[in-house]
Amino acid sequence: MINRRRSETGILGEILRLAQNGMKKTHIQYKANLSYAQLQIFLTFAVERGLFETKSGNPNVMYRTTQKGIELLALIEELNRMLSE
């Protein structure tokens, strides 16, 4: 049987899905059920690769999934569908 814990790809997909319309870091953290340290790793990884764009606002930064991130999310969802069949 396959391990029921979330994979890094699954977590990244969840974060990309959550931030499609823009979301604050804290909201992503709570909705994705991640620790602050985990969230920092994933956000840094995603921003460096152009999967998120950031918009500075008062007082927080908003993260929004880019077109590249949406394309990756579609691939992740397709992979999940294929594996669950």
C-alpha positions in Angstrom: 0.0 0.0 0.0 1.2 3.5 -0.8 2.2 5.8 2.1 -0.7 8.1 3.1 1.6 11.0 4.1 1.7 13.9 1.7 4.5 14.1 -0.8 6.5 17.3 -1.5 4.8 17.4 -4.9 1.4 17.1 -3.3 2.2 19.9 -0.8 3.4 22.1 -3.6 0.3 21.4 -5.6 -1.9 22.3 -2.7 0.0 25.6 -2.2 -0.3 26.4 -5.9 -4.0 25.7 -5.8 -4.6 27.8 -2.7 -2.8 30.9 -4.1 -4.4 31.0 -7.5 -6.4 34.1 -6.5 -3.7 35.5 -4.2 -3.3 34.7 -0.6 -1.3 35.9 2.4 1.5 33.7 3.7 -0.2 33.0 7.0 -3.4 31.9 5.3 -1.5 29.5 3.0 0.3 28.1 6.1 -3.0 27.3 7.9 -5.0 26.1 5.0 -2.1 23.8 3.8 -1.5 22.6 7.4 2.2 23.4 7.3 4.7 24.7 9.9 6.2 28.1 9.3 9.6 26.4 8.5 8.0 24.1 5.9 6.1 27.0 4.4 9.3 29.1 4.0 11.0 26.2 2.2 8.1 25.7 -0.3 7.5 29.5 -0.9 11.2 30.1 -1.5 11.4 27.2 -3.9 8.3 28.3 -5.8 9.2 32.0 -6.0 12.8 31.2 -7.2 11.3 29.1 -10.0 8.7 31.6 -11.1 5.7 29.6 -9.8 4.5 32.5 -7.6 4.5 36.2 -8.0 4.6 38.4 -4.9 2.8 41.7 -4.3 3.8 43.8 -1.4 1.0 45.4 0.5 0.3 46.9 3.8 1.3 45.1 6.0 1.6 41.7 4.3 2.9 40.2 1.1 0.4 38.4 -1.1 1.4 35.3 -3.1 -0.3 34.6 -6.4 0.2 31.5 -8.6 1.7 32.5 -12.0 0.8 31.0 -15.3 3.8 28.8 -15.1 2.6 27.7 -11.6 -0.9 27.0 -13.0 0.6 24.8 -15.7 2.6 22.9 -13.1 -0.6 22.5 -11.0 -2.4 21.0 -14.0 0.4 18.5 -14.4 0.4 17.6 -10.7 -3.4 17.1 -10.8 -3.1 14.9 -13.9 -0.4 12.8 -12.2 -2.6 12.4 -9.1 -5.5 11.3 -11.3 -3.4 8.8 -13.1 -2.0 7.3 -9.9 -5.4 7.0 -8.3 -6.9 5.0 -11.1 
